[in-house]
Amino acid sequence: MNNADEEGIRLQKVLSQAGIASRRAAEDLISRGKVKVNGEPARLGQRVDPEKDVIHVSGKRVVTDVDKVYFAINKPRGIVSTMEDDEGRPSLAEFTKGIDQRVFHVGRLDTDSEGLMLLTNDGELANRIMHPSHGLPKVYRAQVAGIMDRATWNRLLKGVELEDGMAKADKLKIIDEHAGQSLIEITIHEGRKHIVRRLMDEVGHHVSRLVRTEMGPVQLRNLKPGTLRRLSPNEIGELFREVGL
């Protein structure tokens, strides 16, 4: 857009409304060259269109379109990870009635799994997150049968042949071992259907409970099942950076 003085909204006001900094602090960021608009260094007094102009602060994308919303939800077990279900099963829509905008889910968790999902109305970001080329890392805690030996550990890290190709864990961590079961933390960057369960079944450790705790920079933290929270400006900026926006 044309950023003439008579058009748009002052940049420092937009940054303040986005929760980045107070207007005075925003002016300081602009003066120190920390702010870019559409790839160019911003200037004091510049006016922008929050719905169209792309703004970065210290290298992170800032969402200034007030109509765009971003949420984390802790999907409970037994809930279908869609906004509606043809069979009438409980879906994510039951937990989003307080959101004014129409949102959609980013990716899926199978009905028997639980934990972190993202909801948004930002189609561009959602498509980037789900596209295999970006490989957003996802962290799961899995309760599995048996005690995992070193050979299985190494096999998971090197790669396991599934019916639709190789799959592997990026990281593994043992949280607990008790009564013939293990609680493990597994990090994987791909999103094939039931990938963690299939991977663990292939190496002989059936998953009885699966909870996703992280998606890229977003963590489940202490979010209770069936509740949601807005992502912070920093989380949103980190998500944009991880998918190249």
N, C-alpha and C positions, 0 to 999 in steps of 0.2 A: 504494500500500500504506500501511498504518498504520506510521508511523515511530516508534512508541513505543520506549522504551529497551530493552525486552526483545526486540525483533524486529530482524531484519536484521543487517547488518555495518556497523561504524563507517566513516563516509565516508572518513576519512583513510587507513584500511587499504585500502579499495577503490581509491582513487587511487594508492596506492603499488603495489598489485598490478598496476594497469593501466600502470605504467611512467611515470606523469605526474610524480611527485615523491616524495621520501621522506616518511614520515609527518609529521615535524616541518615540512617545507616545505609539505606539504599543509594542515596546520593554519594555517600563515601565509597561504596562498591563501584559505582559508575565512574567516579573520579579516579579510582585506582586501576581502572581497566579490567575489572573482574566480570563485566557484563557485556554480552554480545547480543545483538538483535539481527536475526537472519544472517548470522555468520560474520557480521561486521561489529567492530567496537562501538558500544553505545556512547551517547553523549548526554551531558546534563541538559535537562529541558526537553529531551526527545519525547515525542508522542508515538504511541503504538496502538495497534488493533489487537486486543487480547485474544480474539478468536482466530486470527490469521498469522500474526507474527510469531516467529520461533525465537524464544529467549533462553539464553544460557547464562548461569551465574557460576563462576569458578568451574566451568566445564560441564555443569550439570543442567539438563533441560528443566525449565520451570513451566509448569502447567498454569496458564493464566486464563484459560477459557473456563468461566465459572460454571458452565453447563456440564463439564467433564467431571466425573466422579470415579473414585478408586477405593475399593474396600477389600479387606481381608475377612474371610469367614472361616469358622471352625465347623466343617461339615460333620455332623454326627453319623455314626454307623447306622445303616439302614435307610439313609436318605439318598434318593437318586440325584446325581449331580447334573441335573438339567433344571431349567426354569419351569418346565411343566412336563407331565408324563401322560402318555396316551392311555396307560393302564390304570391311571388314578393313584399311583403310589406317591407317598410324600416326597416333595421335591424342594429345591432351594428357595422357591418362591415363598414358602411358608416363613422364611426368615428375613425377607426383604420388603415386607409391607410398609415399613417406615421410610423407605427410600422414595423420594419424589420422582427421580428419573427412572427410565426403564433400563435396567442393567442386564448383562449377560455374563455367563461364567467363562473363565479363561481355562481351557482344558477340562479334564475330568478326573474324578476319583471313582473307583468302582463302588457299588452300593455297600459292600461289606467293609470298605476302608473308610478312614476318617481323617480329619485334620484340615490343613490349610488349603484354601482355594482363594482365587482372586475373582472379584466381580467388578465390572466396569462398563461404561458405555463408550469407551475409547477403542474403536475398532482397529485403528492403526497399531496401537500398542499391543492389543490382544493378538493380532495376527503375527506380529513379530515374536512375541513370547512363545506362541505355539509352533512357529516354523522350525523345523529340525535344524536349519543352518545356524541358529543362534544358540542352541543347546543350553538353555538356562538350567543351572544345576538345581536339583531338588533333593532334599534330605528327608529320609524316612526313619522312623523307629519301628522295628519289626520284632514281634515275639515269635520265635521259631522253635520247632521241635529239635531236640538234640543239642549236643555241645560241638561247636564247630572246630575242626582240627586245622592245622597249618596248611595242609595240602588243599583243603577246600577253600580256605582264605585266599591262598595264592591263585587258585583257579578262578575265583570270582573277580579278582583284580586283573587277571590276564585276559579273561574272556571265556564265555560259555556259548556253545553252539545251540541255538534254539531253532524251531522249525522255520522261522522267518529271518534267520541270520544271527550273527554274533551279537552278544550283549555282555556288558561288564560293569562292575562297580568302579566308580572313580575313587571312592574312599570307603573304608570299613572301620568300625569301632565296636568293641564289645562293651556293653553297658553293664550287663549282669549275666550270671550263669547260676541256675538253681533248679533243682529237682528235674534234671534232664531236659531243661529248656534254656534257651539263650535269648537275651534281649540285645539286639544289635542296632547300630545306627549305620545306615547305608546311604551313600550319596551317588546319584546317577543323573546324567544330563539328558537322557532321551525320554520320550513320552509314549512309547508303544504301549498298547493296551495290556494291562495287568503285568507290566514288565517286571516289577519287583517280585511279585508272587511266582511268576513263571521262572524267573532266574533262580529263586531259592528252591523251588520244587525240583528243578533240574539237578541241583547239587544235593538233594536229599534232605532238605530242611524246610518242611512245610510251614507256611506262615499262618498263625492263628489270629494275629492282630497286627494291623498296619496303620500307622499314623504318619501323615506327612507333616513335618515341622517347619520346613523352610522351602521357599521358592526364590532363588537368587538372593537378593538383599532383604527380602521380606520374611520375618519369622513369626511363628504362631504365638510364641511367648505364652502368657497366661490367659489367652483368650478362651473363654468357656465354650463347650460344645453348643452349637445353635446360635451363637452370638457373632456379631461382626463389629469391625472398627474401620474408621477411615485411615487410609495410608497417610503417613506424614509426607510433607514436601520432600524431605531427604530420601525417603523410600521410593517415592515416585521418580525423583531425579536419577537415583541409582538404577531403577528398572529401565528407564529410557537409555541410560548409558550402556547397560549390559546388552541391549538389543540394537544399539547403533543409531538411536534417534537423538 
